Amino acid sequence: MFDLIISKRGGRSRWEWRVCDLSSGKVVMAGGERSRSAARYEGARALFLLLLSSHRAAVAVRGPRG
């Protein structure tokens, strides 16, 4: 299970996003943007790509028919 965290960092409107693994608490992906909306977009995009790649890896291991 993963979680997206967005927080304000530094001085003039610097926003940081992190995708964390909930079971271990480790940061899987991270980045920073100038606006909150951009940080939310990039964080959601990173989370989606992470979930997509893990799904593809699971299908490749099991095979296309399960």
Buried (B, 14 or more C-beta within 10 A) or exposed (E): EBEBEBEEEEEEEBBBBBBBEEEEEEEBBEBBBEEBEBBBEBBBEBBEEBEEEEEEEEEEEEEEEE
